[in-house]
Amino acid sequence: MVDLAPHTATSPWFKDNARTALADAELQNALKFVEANFIARRREVAGQLPEFELLRDSARDIRDHTLAHLDLYLAAYEKRVVEHGGHVHYAVTGEDAQRIVLGICRKLGARTVTKGKSMVAEEIGLNDFLEAHGVIPVETDLGEYIVQLRQEMPSHIIAPAVHLTKAQIESEFRRVHTHLPRDRNLAEPTSLLAEARAVLREKFLTADVGITGANFLVAETGTSVIVTNEGNGDLTQTLPRAHIVLASIEKLVPTLEDLSQLLRVLARSATGQEMSVYTTLSTGPRRPDDPDGPAEYHVVLLDNGRSSMLGGAFRDMLRCIRCGACMNHCPIYHAVGGHAYGWVYSGPMGAVLTPSLIGIDRAGHLPNASTFCGRCEEVCPVRIPLPRMMRSWREREFEQHLSPATVRSGLAFWAFFAKRPRLYGIATAAAARLLGFVGRRWGRFAWLPLASGWTRHRDFPAPQGATFQAQWKSAERGRLARSYVSSAGGQSGKGTGGTDGRDRRAPGPPP
Amino acid sequence: MAEPMARRVGLFVTCLVDLIRPSVGFAAATLLEDAGCTVEVPPQSCCGQPAFNSGDRATAREIAAQVIVAFAPYDYVVAPSGSCAGMLKVHYPELFRGDPNWQPHADALAEKTYELVSFLVDVCGLDRVKARLEATATYHDSCSSLRELGVRDQPRRLLATVEGLRLAEMRDTEVCCGFGGTFCVKYPEISNAIVAKKAAAIAATGADLLLAGDLGCLMNMAGKLQRDGAKIEARHVAEVLAGMTHEPAIGVPPRRGAA
């Protein structure tokens, strides 16, 4: 198993991860799916809903309101859960949450737990922990099941195995499901799904505890909500004796009405569906006249640094409803995939959230690896200003002297001139003339000292010659001289050649 | 008669145009003058984005203050770049938010700052240009122009009036080219992967000319196309709109014998 605890994050080696990812032909092939599918589907389904932009405003406002009164809503939620016969456990750290979950499993003598997809479980490295303590976790979401088999972490918060091709999944199934006939046909995605279903069906029936995450927790009713497309979450939470909901504290929403508003933007933003196939609301354990359901219902509420984000610069990040739209639209994510980010959360939301959770000293690359193209913010259903917050991380890094020495000294050198426009003018005029002279023959450079990052992959254009400001100034002088000469009734002066004068239109095509 | 009414524009030429491609600055000045503005160029360096985006807020603020002072006298500030105009218009007010001395000045500068083509269309009411160019062009939307300033239709509307010019839209024209300022040298491999996709999208249009409103993006895309050996020229949209395409395209050497 991969240990997902923060200390094993490979985020500090983002650059190496990215290089590996770019050279991985199969990964590159698999990543095409993200660009080709999610974006067009979201655009289509959002376009069909005239009030979609208003719904985004409303979703943002609901999340902001909840965060502003989170203490009240947590208390109200807890009260309702308990009224319905459930248990609420508060976990300050990931270790606390691990211990609480293990405690419940031990009390029930559980040996196998089934799991619905939960990013919070990934965040605290729950699978490794349970396994190390003799409890076998079985992921039941198809994508999660596949990455569990491969001992990987999810590469996307809603599509855990999006980094894999169908052929890779087939070979993984053949490697692990050795009890099945070797000559079985797994060419179609549906046959892969059927095989996973058959294998998992058995696990569902033998599991003692089911663990799910929660997309939302409703304070009004004490309800946990999951949205899935496979139905695995329902089986995970209704078949075993106990259902544990593992969720972070910011998942609260005040009312069912608020929930319905958020659901309207969630699936549309995520997969481009109007609604996910299953939207399952659970309130407490099985009641006497319920046909099914768990005998015990536990909620583990994880803080893990979130309450300290509430009062700070990254509070807006807590609005996130984990739809994945930001990564679906991110050119960096499209290029390197989710694993390169080195920890649980990837793409723009990961670039903002990961430093909050594992430290900017370890996750510094993530908010830097962005062109600030702004597409993430453009599609975020709760309008999180992701680029602005990535910039805030860069500011912290700079303040704490964590940015690389070469960046700092380069910046200082440039800033020295940029703060002194006249000196800047002299320096750039000299640079432009020199580069312009050297590069004149070919019009561009295939290699430049100190700019190999650029010239390794592209040519760099040679400057045309004198800087604009230098030319403009001499043109102004020419113009003044001209007006002086013409007002004195003499001959109009001639431009000094080049791109001078209003004659600025000048250098026409050579005769 | 028109002279005293003329809009007084301070041209924020941008550091890349100043250093690499002054002809874009002259094209911008020509377009502005033809639209009835008077154009002045106060001494200037850079908008401060490299510092701002590297987290060096103090330096960014110093440079911003200098720009605010230098451009205070003008009715408008116009830049042939969505990125630099966006810095002045969107991010300067952020830099000075809550500062009682500077915020009003930053807001005032933001209020009167425009990207060149949107200024010509939205403020000057320009709806056609007198230019001619036999070419098939494809236009790349720079991220800042598109998403920070909402510039999309304006350049296309004016380009449609250039005699002889056909416009062939590329797929994913709203997707970043991978330049990202210092990003392209800090993460060169990723930047390369992104611009490679962009170059393929450009080539797929069959266009012989790539246009955009930001020199940074253009240098990135042109540099990649040239490294790949593609025979597609790249120019700033202002050059075409001003009819000033006699200068060699970006990264192309001057013809032998030409001055």
Chai-1 contact restraints between the chains, C-beta under 6 A:
chainA,res_idxA,chainB,res_idxB,connection_type,confidence,min_distance_angstrom,max_distance_angstrom,comment,restraint_id
A,A18,B,I190,contact,1.0,0.0,6.0,A-B,restraint_1
A,R19,B,E189,contact,1.0,0.0,6.0,A-B,restraint_2
A,L22,B,E189,contact,1.0,0.0,6.0,A-B,restraint_3
A,L22,B,A193,contact,1.0,0.0,6.0,A-B,restraint_4
A,P331,B,C176,contact,1.0,0.0,6.0,A-B,restraint_5
A,P331,B,I194,contact,1.0,0.0,6.0,A-B,restraint_6
A,I332,B,I190,contact,1.0,0.0,6.0,A-B,restraint_7
A,A335,B,I190,contact,1.0,0.0,6.0,A-B,restraint_8
A,A335,B,A193,contact,1.0,0.0,6.0,A-B,restraint_9
A,A335,B,I194,contact,1.0,0.0,6.0,A-B,restraint_10
A,A369,B,Y187,contact,1.0,0.0,6.0,A-B,restraint_11
A,T371,B,C176,contact,1.0,0.0,6.0,A-B,restraint_12
A,T371,B,G180,contact,1.0,0.0,6.0,A-B,restraint_13
A,T371,B,F183,contact,1.0,0.0,6.0,A-B,restraint_14
A,C373,B,C143,contact,1.0,0.0,6.0,A-B,restraint_15
A,C373,B,C176,contact,1.0,0.0,6.0,A-B,restraint_16
A,G374,B,C143,contact,1.0,0.0,6.0,A-B,restraint_17
A,G374,B,R147,contact,1.0,0.0,6.0,A-B,restraint_18
A,E378,B,R147,contact,1.0,0.0,6.0,A-B,restraint_19
A,R394,B,G55,contact,1.0,0.0,6.0,A-B,restraint_20
A,E395,B,G55,contact,1.0,0.0,6.0,A-B,restraint_21
A,E395,B,R57,contact,1.0,0.0,6.0,A-B,restraint_22
A,E397,B,G55,contact,1.0,0.0,6.0,A-B,restraint_23
A,F398,B,G55,contact,1.0,0.0,6.0,A-B,restraint_24
A,F398,B,D56,contact,1.0,0.0,6.0,A-B,restraint_25
A,L411,B,S54,contact,1.0,0.0,6.0,A-B,restraint_26
A,L411,B,D56,contact,1.0,0.0,6.0,A-B,restraint_27
A,A415,B,A51,contact,1.0,0.0,6.0,A-B,restraint_28
A,A415,B,T59,contact,1.0,0.0,6.0,A-B,restraint_29
A,A418,B,S45,contact,1.0,0.0,6.0,A-B,restraint_30
A,A418,B,C46,contact,1.0,0.0,6.0,A-B,restraint_31
A,A418,B,I63,contact,1.0,0.0,6.0,A-B,restraint_32
A,K419,B,E62,contact,1.0,0.0,6.0,A-B,restraint_33
A,P421,B,P43,contact,1.0,0.0,6.0,A-B,restraint_34
A,P421,B,Q44,contact,1.0,0.0,6.0,A-B,restraint_35
A,P421,B,S45,contact,1.0,0.0,6.0,A-B,restraint_36
A,R422,B,P43,contact,1.0,0.0,6.0,A-B,restraint_37
A,Y424,B,S45,contact,1.0,0.0,6.0,A-B,restraint_38
A,T428,B,L19,contact,1.0,0.0,6.0,A-B,restraint_39
A,A432,B,L19,contact,1.0,0.0,6.0,A-B,restraint_40
A,W442,B,P253,contact,1.0,0.0,6.0,A-B,restraint_41
A,G443,B,G251,contact,1.0,0.0,6.0,A-B,restraint_42
A,G443,B,V252,contact,1.0,0.0,6.0,A-B,restraint_43
A,G443,B,P253,contact,1.0,0.0,6.0,A-B,restraint_44
A,R444,B,G251,contact,1.0,0.0,6.0,A-B,restraint_45
A,G453,B,V185,contact,1.0,0.0,6.0,A-B,restraint_46
A,G453,B,P188,contact,1.0,0.0,6.0,A-B,restraint_47
A,W454,B,V185,contact,1.0,0.0,6.0,A-B,restraint_48
A,R456,B,P188,contact,1.0,0.0,6.0,A-B,restraint_49
A,H457,B,N192,contact,1.0,0.0,6.0,A-B,restraint_50
A,R458,B,G223,contact,1.0,0.0,6.0,A-B,restraint_51
A,R458,B,K224,contact,1.0,0.0,6.0,A-B,restraint_52
A,R458,B,R227,contact,1.0,0.0,6.0,A-B,restraint_53
A,D459,B,G223,contact,1.0,0.0,6.0,A-B,restraint_54
A,D459,B,Q226,contact,1.0,0.0,6.0,A-B,restraint_55
A,D459,B,R227,contact,1.0,0.0,6.0,A-B,restraint_56
A,D459,B,G251,contact,1.0,0.0,6.0,A-B,restraint_57
A,P461,B,I20,contact,1.0,0.0,6.0,A-B,restraint_58
A,P461,B,M219,contact,1.0,0.0,6.0,A-B,restraint_59
A,P461,B,I250,contact,1.0,0.0,6.0,A-B,restraint_60
A,P461,B,G251,contact,1.0,0.0,6.0,A-B,restraint_61
A,P463,B,L19,contact,1.0,0.0,6.0,A-B,restraint_62
A,P463,B,I20,contact,1.0,0.0,6.0,A-B,restraint_63
A,Q464,B,R21,contact,1.0,0.0,6.0,A-B,restraint_64
A,Q464,B,P22,contact,1.0,0.0,6.0,A-B,restraint_65
A,T467,B,D18,contact,1.0,0.0,6.0,A-B,restraint_66
A,T467,B,L19,contact,1.0,0.0,6.0,A-B,restraint_67
A,F468,B,V13,contact,1.0,0.0,6.0,A-B,restraint_68
A,F468,B,V17,contact,1.0,0.0,6.0,A-B,restraint_69
A,F468,B,D18,contact,1.0,0.0,6.0,A-B,restraint_70
A,F468,B,P22,contact,1.0,0.0,6.0,A-B,restraint_71
A,F468,B,G25,contact,1.0,0.0,6.0,A-B,restraint_72
A,Q469,B,D18,contact,1.0,0.0,6.0,A-B,restraint_73
A,Q471,B,P22,contact,1.0,0.0,6.0,A-B,restraint_74
A,W472,B,V41,contact,1.0,0.0,6.0,A-B,restraint_75
A,T499,B,F26,contact,1.0,0.0,6.0,A-B,restraint_76
A,R504,B,F26,contact,1.0,0.0,6.0,A-B,restraint_77
A,R505,B,T30,contact,1.0,0.0,6.0,A-B,restraint_78
A,G508,B,H246,contact,1.0,0.0,6.0,A-B,restraint_79
A,P509,B,H246,contact,1.0,0.0,6.0,A-B,restraint_80
A,P510,B,A258,contact,1.0,0.0,6.0,A-B,restraint_81
